[in-house]
Amino acid sequence: MTTMIHDLERISDERIHNVELVPVSKALRMNFGRVKVKGMICSLTRLFKMISGIKFYCDGCMKPTEINFPFPISNIRKNEAKCHYCNKNIENVNYYYVNTVVVELQDLESFNDLERLRVFLFDGDTENIRVGETVIIEGQILINESKNNGKKLFPYFYAELIQYDRSDSTALTQTDIGAINRFTKKHNSKIIDTLVSMFDPSIIGYEHVKKGLLLCAVNSSCDGNTRNSTNLRRERVHAFLIGEPGLAKSRLLKSVTKLVPNSKYESGGQNSSGKSLTAIVSKEQENYLLRLGPAPLSKNALCAVNEFGRMYYDDQTHFLDIMEEGEFTINKHGINAPIKSPTTIIASANPINNSAWAGVDKIDINEIPALKPIIDRFDLIFVFRNLKDEKVVREYAYKRSELETRKIPDYSNYIIKHIQYAKRFNPKISDEAKIMLNEFFIKIRIQHFGSNRILDTLFRLSKSIARLKLKQIVDEEDANEAMEFYNIVLQNFQSVISVSTSPKVIAYNTSILILKGTKLFHNI
């Protein structure tokens, strides 16, 4: 214990000026030193006690002695319990305890479960820990022996100061904002079509899917804009890409996650479960550890789950509350914790028979390998089919071959900034647009398609369209675009609905009909 105390004192006396800010990956590779580490809290343990100091009466020195450790320790072995003045074994030791919680930090950009830094938080810092938040922690790196890993040595971070980081990782400058406004004004009502054409040009076609994914991206962190005591309607738009293999579904998922910071791409196949994708509680070193999965860690961003249909239905149920409520509760080993997860879910899957659709022009909802309540929570369902028309196949082949001989442009940096800026807008739906969307919804429900959630979907789509156009009001044009776009979803179920007419147009046409029956009209 004497050697350990002197080592800790040496490290604690180091100069603390100009403390370096390092990522988790670099901190893991350090042996000791004072640093600041920025990362995301991805797990935490229950509260436990560590020893911050001892007090005893030494028979050798014939005086009471008090030792405060520079850093709390887990235990003191009997053979180490010696007075560091006279080296005599001591008895009747009184301990000073400190409240402790261990959290794990993970880098923001690279989602790697093997690169997590264990951090000790003490006393006041153990209160109101927000898992899934980005933090900057200042403290000391030390090497500790792990009892459960064959006496291997691992770096641990002893926190002295923790700060929750609210800064925007993609902060926009005034130059950025000016360029975005000019670009939007230049393309006017065609701005969304322009953004679609810029979305990963290496993927040929699928313009309607790309547009849908952009609508998901721009609404991914907008729940807070409308959440108050009277309005709890979610803003997040969830999308399901389902179809035959080899049709770029996975590539589209990977591409869209690059457009929203903190987004994750995960496989929902046999190597994942609903628990591992949401949250688990495990026992480690005589303590329980709550570890969050990629879904809650992607809050206010996108969580793309590939091969969603390969998950067991019991595992799919873990996504029900996340998709609708934006939070879920875990209850295991006596730990009951509500976990915020305002995450946009984008999933992909093959049809139920894993190869092809049964019908040529129409799909059956029973061919979708997902629970009915899950399907109902997806706002957009995009169906993928293999190309069979010779003209279309030929066109695809020539476009694909062209990509082999020319450089593919990358517009992702602009799209990221455009989406980030568009999220600042909180457009209100005009009365005329509401009437149009309501009438369109009524027509859909009369045909017994879907559920009442479709009305909320239409509102969400119209607002996301207005956001991408940098508008504060959802007008008749935006409502009309939302209805026409949603008809693409309905076409796959052979349930196309006629788009509602603007009340202004109806009033105008009615007035003309009335005037036609008057003498004044015939005298004109």
C-alpha positions as a printed NumPy array, in Angstrom:
array([[  0.   ,   0.   ,   0.   ],
       [  2.927,   2.322,   0.769],
       [  4.261,   2.076,  -2.804],
       [  0.798,   2.65 ,  -4.265],
       [  0.27 ,   5.765,  -2.126],
       [  3.593,   7.275,  -3.214],
       [  2.819,   6.545,  -6.89 ],
       [ -0.57 ,   8.195,  -6.597],
       [  0.938,  11.22 ,  -4.855],
       [  3.516,  11.567,  -7.635],
       [  0.833,  11.515, -10.309],
       [ -1.478,  13.884,  -8.42 ],
       [  1.34 ,  16.447,  -8.141],
       [  1.715,  16.729, -11.914],
       [  1.087,  20.142, -13.422],
       [ -2.493,  20.443, -14.609],
       [ -2.11 ,  23.34 , -16.991],
       [ -2.997,  22.852, -20.654],
       [ -4.795,  19.557, -20.069],
       [ -5.102,  17.751, -23.403],
       [ -8.53 ,  16.813, -24.765],
       [ -8.31 ,  13.272, -26.178],
       [-10.783,  10.751, -27.611],
       [-11.585,   7.513, -25.816],
       [ -9.397,   5.469, -28.167],
       [ -6.306,   7.49 , -27.213],
       [ -7.085,   7.476, -23.483],
       [ -7.3  ,   3.665, -23.563],
       [ -3.744,   3.534, -24.855],
       [ -2.299,   5.762, -22.13 ],
       [ -0.542,   4.391, -19.042],
       [ -1.037,   7.357, -16.738],
       [ -1.528,  11.089, -16.908],
       [ -4.032,  13.874, -16.519],
       [ -6.31 ,  14.427, -19.523],
       [ -9.761,  15.455, -20.639],
       [-11.734,  12.764, -22.441],
       [-14.765,  13.383, -24.649],
       [-17.177,  10.545, -25.311],
       [-20.659,   9.168, -24.833],
       [-21.802,   7.436, -21.65 ],
       [-22.957,   4.012, -22.821],
       [-23.281,   2.136, -19.505],
       [-23.249,   2.558, -15.74 ],
       [-23.214,   0.453, -12.577],
       [-25.164,   0.657,  -9.388],
       [-23.825,   2.936,  -6.676],
       [-21.178,   1.32 ,  -4.461],
       [-18.52 ,   2.406,  -1.94 ],
       [-14.774,   2.898,  -2.271],
       [-12.205,   3.789,   0.363],
       [-10.963,   7.366,   0.216],
       [ -8.874,   7.247,   3.416],
       [ -8.16 ,   5.467,   6.687],
       [ -7.68 ,   6.43 ,  10.327],
       [ -5.943,   4.238,  12.919],
       [ -3.834,   4.232,  16.082],
       [ -0.351,   2.829,  15.482],
       [  1.143,   0.915,  18.418],
       [  4.618,   1.429,  16.954],
       [  4.42 ,   5.205,  16.521],
       [  2.226,   5.536,  19.609],
       [  0.064,   8.118,  17.867],
       [ -3.129,   8.333,  15.824],
       [ -2.561,   8.485,  12.084],
       [ -4.847,   9.553,   9.262],
       [ -4.133,   8.832,   5.596],
       [ -6.167,  10.317,   2.747],
       [ -5.605,   8.588,  -0.569],
       [ -5.152,  10.767,  -3.661],
       [ -7.532,   8.38 ,  -5.433],
       [-10.116,   6.072,  -3.841],
       [ -9.265,   2.371,  -3.732],
       [-11.457,  -0.729,  -3.618],
       [ -9.927,  -2.53 ,  -0.635],
       [ -6.882,  -2.847,   1.575],
       [ -5.401,  -6.313,   2.02 ],
       [ -4.301,  -7.278,   5.511],
       [ -0.679,  -7.73 ,   4.485],
       [ -0.754,  -4.178,   3.055],
       [ -2.319,  -2.606,   6.161],
       [  0.9  ,  -1.161,   7.524],
       [  1.85 ,   2.192,   8.925],
       [  3.9  ,   3.891,   6.242],
       [  5.962,   5.647,   8.927],
       [  7.172,   2.635,  10.926],
       [  5.982,  -0.209,   8.635],
       [  4.189,  -1.908,  11.538],
       [  0.991,  -3.888,  10.879],
       [ -2.026,  -1.976,  12.032],
       [ -5.315,  -3.125,  13.505],
       [ -8.715,  -1.552,  14.091],
       [ -8.668,   0.53 ,  10.934],
       [-11.46 ,   3.067,  10.458],
       [-12.341,   3.678,   6.83 ],
       [-13.513,   6.815,   5.052],
       [-15.883,   5.91 ,   2.239],
       [-16.85 ,   7.715,  -0.951],
       [-19.936,   7.066,  -3.106],
       [-18.9  ,   5.642,  -6.475],
       [-20.444,   4.794,  -9.83 ],
       [-18.533,   3.35 , -12.776],
       [-19.579,   4.411, -16.275],
       [-18.167,   3.45 , -19.641],
       [-17.236,   6.006, -22.276],
       [-17.303,   5.374, -26.   ],
       [-16.054,   7.454, -28.905],
       [-18.744,   9.428, -30.725],
       [-17.769,   8.573, -34.275],
       [-16.626,   4.938, -34.088],
       [-19.189,   2.686, -32.397],
       [-16.866,  -0.072, -31.079],
       [-17.862,  -2.153, -28.053],
       [-14.24 ,  -3.243, -27.573],
       [-13.013,   0.326, -27.12 ],
       [-14.749,   1.486, -23.97 ],
       [-13.047,   3.374, -21.164],
       [-14.127,   2.68 , -17.59 ],
       [-14.554,   5.867, -15.577],
       [-14.93 ,   6.198, -11.793],
       [-17.329,   8.981, -10.755],
       [-17.472,  10.07 ,  -7.121],
       [-19.997,  11.633,  -4.731],
       [-21.822,  14.55 ,  -6.415],
       [-20.976,  13.307,  -9.9  ],
       [-22.852,  10.05 ,  -9.183],
       [-26.202,  11.859,  -9.14 ],
       [-28.467,  12.244, -12.194],
       [-26.126,  10.45 , -14.592],
       [-27.586,  10.717, -18.092],
       [-26.713,   7.607, -20.046],
       [-26.432,   8.244, -23.766],
       [-25.264,  11.846, -23.259],
       [-21.998,  13.27 , -24.529],
       [-19.641,  14.356, -21.742],
       [-16.207,  15.87 , -21.253],
       [-14.477,  14.4  , -18.188],
       [-11.234,  15.635, -16.671],
       [ -9.196,  13.363, -14.453],
       [ -6.338,  10.895, -14.152],
       [ -5.564,   7.738, -16.101],
       [ -4.303,   4.855, -13.927],
       [ -3.628,   1.191, -14.564],
       [ -5.601,  -1.22 , -12.401],
       [ -5.522,  -4.988, -12.14 ],
       [ -8.767,  -6.651, -13.197],
       [ -9.759,  -9.538, -10.943],
       [-11.983, -11.178, -13.535],
       [ -9.486, -11.215, -16.395],
       [ -6.585, -13.324, -15.188],
       [ -4.832, -10.382, -13.483],
       [ -4.624,  -8.435, -16.732],
       [ -3.961,  -4.734, -16.485],
       [ -6.481,  -2.216, -17.794],
       [ -6.611,   1.587, -17.849],
       [ -9.15 ,   3.265, -15.588],
       [-10.108,   6.923, -15.543],
       [-10.603,   8.61 , -12.179],
       [-12.895,  11.569, -12.786],
       [-12.445,  14.884, -11.031],
       [-14.731,  17.021, -13.169],
       [-17.585,  16.012, -15.471],
       [-19.384,  18.314, -17.857],
       [-22.304,  17.367, -20.083],
       [-21.522,  18.619, -23.561],
       [-24.436,  20.385, -25.264],
       [-22.376,  21.774, -28.12 ],
       [-23.429,  21.015, -31.656],
       [-20.984,  18.564, -33.276],
       [-21.823,  20.03 , -36.679],
       [-22.03 ,  23.682, -35.701],
       [-23.042,  25.882, -38.6  ],
       [-21.289,  29.131, -39.361],
       [-23.012,  32.201, -40.742],
       [-21.255,  31.463, -44.023],
       [-22.831,  27.981, -44.033],
       [-26.285,  29.364, -43.306],
       [-25.973,  31.986, -46.026],
       [-24.908,  29.369, -48.581],
       [-27.778,  27.058, -47.614],
       [-30.335,  29.86 , -47.945],
       [-28.971,  30.88 , -51.348],
       [-28.931,  27.275, -52.589],
       [-32.506,  26.72 , -51.404],
       [-33.721,  29.956, -52.966],
       [-32.023,  29.077, -56.246],
       [-33.823,  25.734, -56.554],
       [-37.045,  27.032, -54.983],
       [-39.799,  24.37 , -54.975],
       [-37.419,  21.838, -56.567],
       [-34.999,  21.898, -53.63 ],
       [-36.049,  18.446, -52.36 ],
       [-35.65 ,  16.902, -55.817],
       [-32.193,  18.489, -55.963],
       [-31.229,  17.036, -52.594],
       [-32.482,  13.634, -53.737],
       [-30.243,  13.805, -56.816],
       [-27.289,  14.606, -54.526],
       [-28.007,  11.722, -52.132],
       [-25.335,   9.058, -52.81 ],
       [-25.153,   9.161, -56.637],
       [-23.432,   5.748, -56.563],
       [-26.869,   4.198, -55.897],
       [-28.814,   4.214, -59.175],
       [-32.513,   5.001, -59.029],
       [-34.724,   4.711, -55.934],
       [-35.445,   8.453, -55.936],
       [-38.652,   7.974, -53.919],
       [-36.753,   5.952, -51.285],
       [-33.998,   8.561, -51.07 ],
       [-36.611,  11.262, -50.613],
       [-38.256,   9.261, -47.843],
       [-34.94 ,   8.774, -46.058],
       [-34.249,  12.519, -46.252],
       [-37.651,  13.139, -44.675],
       [-36.681,  10.719, -41.885],
       [-33.338,  12.47 , -41.396],
       [-34.69 ,  16.02 , -41.18 ],
       [-37.235,  15.08 , -38.497],
       [-34.843,  12.898, -36.473],
       [-34.33 ,  15.351, -33.591],
       [-37.495,  17.447, -33.773],
       [-39.587,  15.824, -31.028],
       [-38.433,  18.498, -28.605],
       [-39.876,  21.215, -30.842],
       [-43.43 ,  20.141, -30.169],
       [-43.229,  18.284, -26.864],
       [-45.104,  20.14 , -24.158],
       [-47.914,  19.496, -21.728],
       [-50.596,  19.551, -24.401],
       [-48.888,  18.109, -27.484],
       [-47.098,  14.769, -27.228],
       [-47.263,  13.829, -30.9  ],
       [-43.959,  12.43 , -32.118],
       [-42.197,  14.069, -35.023],
       [-39.873,  11.18 , -35.905],
       [-40.563,   9.424, -39.222],
       [-39.746,   5.687, -39.275],
       [-39.122,   3.856, -42.569],
       [-39.103,   0.178, -43.586],
       [-37.235,  -0.939, -46.711],
       [-38.425,  -4.4  , -47.7  ],
       [-37.819,  -6.411, -50.836],
       [-35.884,  -9.04 , -52.673],
       [-32.134,  -9.466, -51.988],
       [-29.427,  -7.53 , -53.815],
       [-31.357,  -4.306, -54.375],
       [-29.173,  -1.838, -52.408],
       [-31.319,  -1.724, -49.27 ],
       [-28.292,  -2.067, -46.983],
       [-26.356,   0.567, -48.925],
       [-29.216,   3.029, -48.598],
       [-29.293,   2.429, -44.841],
       [-25.56 ,   3.01 , -44.518],
       [-25.713,   6.137, -46.663],
       [-28.476,   7.828, -44.686],
       [-26.791,   7.175, -41.318],
       [-23.835,   9.24 , -42.559],
       [-26.102,  12.276, -42.927],
       [-27.073,  12.605, -39.246],
       [-24.383,  12.735, -36.522],
       [-24.591,  10.03 , -33.827],
       [-26.492,   7.631, -36.115],
       [-25.764,   3.897, -35.948],
       [-25.944,   1.06 , -38.461],
       [-26.579,  -2.38 , -36.972],
       [-27.419,  -5.874, -38.135],
       [-30.619,  -7.392, -36.82 ],
       [-29.694, -10.911, -37.925],
       [-28.786, -13.905, -35.841],
       [-25.927, -12.092, -34.072],
       [-28.237,  -9.467, -32.523],
       [-31.255,  -9.525, -30.276],
       [-33.831,  -6.999, -29.22 ],
       [-32.121,  -6.714, -25.846],
       [-28.639,  -6.156, -27.249],
       [-29.996,  -3.46 , -29.569],
       [-31.844,  -1.681, -26.75 ],
       [-30.403,  -2.354, -23.275],
       [-29.129,  -5.176, -21.089],
       [-28.239,  -5.582, -17.411],
       [-25.263,  -7.826, -16.669],
       [-23.323,  -8.721, -13.543],
       [-19.674,  -7.688, -13.546],
       [-17.288,  -7.756, -10.592],
       [-20.027,  -8.204,  -7.996],
       [-21.961,  -5.263,  -9.378],
       [-24.74 ,  -4.885, -11.938],
       [-24.023,  -2.949, -15.106],
       [-26.697,  -1.28 , -17.232],
       [-25.388,  -1.193, -20.812],
       [-27.296,   0.614, -23.558],
       [-27.483,  -0.679, -27.1  ],
       [-27.281,   1.263, -30.371],
       [-30.986,   2.22 , -30.417],
       [-30.998,   4.453, -27.297],
       [-27.432,   5.584, -28.004],
       [-28.706,   6.942, -31.343],
       [-31.243,   9.246, -29.723],
       [-32.056,  12.338, -31.776],
       [-30.463,  10.5  , -34.697],
       [-31.035,   7.391, -36.843],
       [-30.676,   3.743, -35.894],
       [-30.592,   1.668, -39.08 ],
       [-31.303,  -2.028, -38.475],
       [-30.402,  -4.25 , -41.402],
       [-32.064,  -7.683, -41.76 ],
       [-34.788,  -6.692, -39.31 ],
       [-36.918,  -9.582, -40.542],
       [-34.403, -12.128, -39.264],
       [-35.064, -11.082, -35.682],
       [-37.421, -13.202, -33.584],
       [-40.792, -11.569, -33.035],
       [-40.147, -11.482, -29.263],
       [-37.047,  -9.395, -29.973],
       [-38.977,  -7.019, -32.232],
       [-41.279,  -6.109, -29.342],
       [-38.396,  -4.199, -27.721],
       [-38.796,  -1.544, -30.424],
       [-42.502,  -0.842, -29.826],
       [-42.087,   1.804, -27.126],
       [-39.   ,   3.311, -28.75 ],
       [-40.788,   3.884, -32.05 ],
       [-43.907,   5.459, -30.613],
       [-43.076,   6.854, -27.169],
       [-39.381,   7.589, -27.643],
       [-38.494,   5.811, -24.408],
       [-38.638,   2.388, -22.809],
       [-38.197,   0.761, -19.405],
       [-35.811,  -2.01 , -18.427],
       [-36.522,  -4.105, -15.325],
       [-33.972,  -6.78 , -14.441],
       [-31.938,  -7.846, -11.394],
       [-33.841,  -5.328,  -9.308],
       [-32.894,  -2.45 , -11.613],
       [-35.875,  -0.518, -12.908],
       [-34.784,   2.275, -15.2  ],
       [-36.716,   4.425, -17.688],
       [-34.475,   5.122, -20.679],
       [-35.036,   8.017, -23.066],
       [-34.709,   6.952, -26.677],
       [-36.141,   9.509, -29.144],
       [-34.582,   7.556, -32.011],
       [-35.661,   7.269, -35.638],
       [-35.76 ,   3.612, -36.704],
       [-34.977,   2.72 , -40.313],
       [-35.067,  -0.999, -41.033],
       [-34.616,  -3.348, -43.97 ],
       [-35.805,  -6.9  , -44.586],
       [-36.519,  -9.507, -47.232],
       [-40.059, -10.809, -47.837],
       [-41.315, -13.608, -45.608],
       [-40.176, -16.286, -48.074],
       [-36.748, -14.573, -48.215],
       [-36.562, -14.462, -51.997],
       [-39.467, -12.958, -53.956],
       [-42.906, -11.447, -53.629],
       [-45.884, -13.706, -54.192],
       [-47.789, -11.177, -56.313],
       [-46.583,  -9.286, -59.36 ],
       [-48.097,  -5.866, -58.612],
       [-49.387,  -6.131, -55.066],
       [-47.934,  -7.265, -51.768],
       [-49.756,  -8.765, -48.829],
       [-49.047,  -7.436, -45.352],
       [-48.506, -11.046, -44.238],
       [-45.427, -11.173, -46.488],
       [-43.686,  -8.598, -44.277],
       [-41.619, -10.417, -41.58 ],
       [-42.552,  -8.154, -38.698],
       [-45.154,  -7.889, -35.976],
       [-48.327,  -6.092, -37.017],
       [-47.926,  -3.398, -34.296],
       [-44.364,  -2.796, -35.545],
       [-45.536,  -2.457, -39.155],
       [-48.19 ,  -0.001, -38.003],
       [-45.505,   2.198, -36.421],
       [-43.494,   2.493, -39.638],
       [-44.644,   5.67 , -41.369],
       [-43.146,   4.689, -44.721],
       [-42.897,   1.214, -46.255],
       [-40.844,   1.031, -49.44 ],
       [-41.125,  -2.103, -51.565],
       [-38.161,  -3.264, -53.658],
       [-38.607,  -5.526, -56.703],
       [-36.133,  -6.994, -59.181],
       [-36.036,  -5.28 , -62.568],
       [-37.846,  -7.293, -65.25 ],
       [-38.64 ,  -4.8  , -68.015],
       [-35.917,  -5.006, -70.679],
       [-35.81 ,  -1.242, -71.246],
       [-35.414,  -0.554, -67.526],
       [-32.76 ,  -3.261, -67.127],
       [-30.812,  -1.934, -70.086],
       [-30.935,   1.621, -68.748],
       [-29.694,   0.421, -65.349],
       [-26.817,  -1.56 , -66.907],
       [-25.522,   1.431, -68.896],
       [-25.783,   3.81 , -65.937],
       [-24.019,   1.311, -63.721],
       [-21.186,   0.825, -66.189],
       [-20.716,   4.595, -66.46 ],
       [-19.919,   4.733, -62.764],
       [-16.889,   2.514, -63.371],
       [-15.238,   5.092, -65.627],
       [-15.953,   8.404, -63.89 ],
       [-15.488,   9.892, -60.461],
       [-18.638,   9.816, -58.361],
       [-19.31 ,  13.186, -56.682],
       [-19.814,  13.313, -52.93 ],
       [-22.342,  15.92 , -51.773],
       [-22.773,  14.505, -48.272],
       [-21.094,  17.466, -46.526],
       [-23.654,  19.884, -47.936],
       [-26.617,  17.585, -47.251],
       [-25.473,  17.158, -43.63 ],
       [-25.429,  20.922, -43.142],
       [-28.706,  21.447, -44.98 ],
       [-30.447,  18.893, -42.759],
       [-28.848,  20.343, -39.631],
       [-30.077,  23.826, -40.51 ],
       [-33.523,  22.626, -41.598],
       [-34.043,  21.031, -38.175],
       [-34.121,  24.504, -36.668],
       [-37.431,  25.181, -38.413],
       [-40.67 ,  24.251, -36.664],
       [-43.308,  24.791, -39.374],
       [-46.964,  25.156, -38.435],
       [-49.632,  23.496, -40.551],
       [-52.022,  25.998, -42.13 ],
       [-55.783,  25.514, -41.818],
       [-56.092,  24.782, -45.535],
       [-53.361,  22.126, -45.366],
       [-55.023,  20.521, -42.335],
       [-58.342,  20.216, -44.184],
       [-56.618,  18.616, -47.177],
       [-54.732,  16.106, -45.028],
       [-57.833,  15.288, -42.986],
       [-59.898,  14.586, -46.103],
       [-57.117,  12.427, -47.563],
       [-56.922,  10.447, -44.3  ],
       [-60.693,   9.906, -44.273],
       [-60.53 ,   8.433, -47.779],
       [-57.745,   6.07 , -46.709],
       [-59.621,   4.831, -43.647],
       [-62.836,   4.338, -45.622],
       [-60.896,   1.811, -47.695],
       [-59.944,   0.061, -44.431],
       [-56.222,   0.578, -44.901],
       [-53.88 ,   1.052, -41.94 ],
       [-54.849,   2.645, -38.641],
       [-55.503,   6.083, -37.172],
       [-51.728,   6.59 , -36.963],
       [-51.774,   7.439, -40.686],
       [-53.152,  10.912, -39.923],
       [-50.122,  11.65 , -37.736],
       [-47.891,  10.262, -40.488],
       [-49.379,  12.706, -42.994],
       [-48.794,  15.613, -40.624],
       [-45.199,  14.486, -40.029],
       [-44.473,  14.12 , -43.748],
       [-45.888,  17.535, -44.59 ],
       [-43.824,  19.179, -41.845],
       [-40.621,  17.4  , -42.886],
       [-41.209,  18.522, -46.484],
       [-41.621,  22.113, -45.289],
       [-38.468,  21.803, -43.162],
       [-36.341,  20.685, -46.103],
       [-37.663,  23.728, -47.983],
       [-36.731,  25.93 , -44.974],
       [-40.345,  27.065, -44.523],
       [-42.167,  28.139, -41.384],
       [-45.642,  27.272, -42.711],
       [-46.942,  24.024, -44.202],
       [-49.1  ,  25.282, -47.07 ],
       [-51.336,  23.58 , -49.64 ],
       [-48.359,  22.825, -51.884],
       [-46.567,  20.942, -49.081],
       [-49.716,  19.052, -48.113],
       [-50.268,  18.083, -51.739],
       [-46.673,  16.842, -52.009],
       [-47.068,  14.808, -48.806],
       [-50.242,  13.141, -50.105],
       [-48.734,  12.327, -53.481],
       [-45.654,  10.898, -51.792],
       [-47.72 ,   8.766, -49.418],
       [-49.584,   7.389, -52.413],
       [-46.322,   5.682, -53.375],
       [-46.668,   3.62 , -50.211],
       [-50.323,   2.908, -50.933],
       [-49.593,   1.782, -54.502],
       [-47.772,  -1.274, -53.193],
       [-51.007,  -2.328, -51.521],
       [-53.122,  -1.31 , -54.554],
       [-54.869,   1.329, -52.53 ],
       [-54.151,   4.634, -54.297],
       [-56.234,   7.538, -53.004],
       [-57.164,  10.655, -54.962],
       [-55.343,  13.691, -53.581],
       [-57.56 ,  16.148, -51.71 ],
       [-58.189,  19.521, -53.325],
       [-57.354,  22.76 , -51.586],
       [-60.385,  24.415, -49.901],
       [-59.494,  27.61 , -51.765],
       [-59.738,  25.808, -55.098],
       [-63.007,  24.171, -54.078],
       [-64.427,  27.55 , -53.041],
       [-63.239,  29.121, -56.293],
       [-64.751,  26.367, -58.468],
       [-67.998,  26.497, -56.499],
       [-68.196,  30.244, -56.968],
       [-67.683,  29.859, -60.718],
       [-70.51 ,  27.294, -60.902],
       [-72.798,  29.612, -58.997],
       [-71.897,  32.536, -61.218],
       [-72.542,  30.466, -64.337],
       [-76.164,  30.194, -63.323],
       [-76.63 ,  33.954, -63.014],
       [-77.573,  36.525, -65.653],
       [-74.481,  38.512, -64.8  ],
       [-72.231,  35.677, -66.013],
       [-74.055,  35.348, -69.347],
       [-73.864,  39.089, -69.921],
       [-70.083,  39.103, -69.575]])
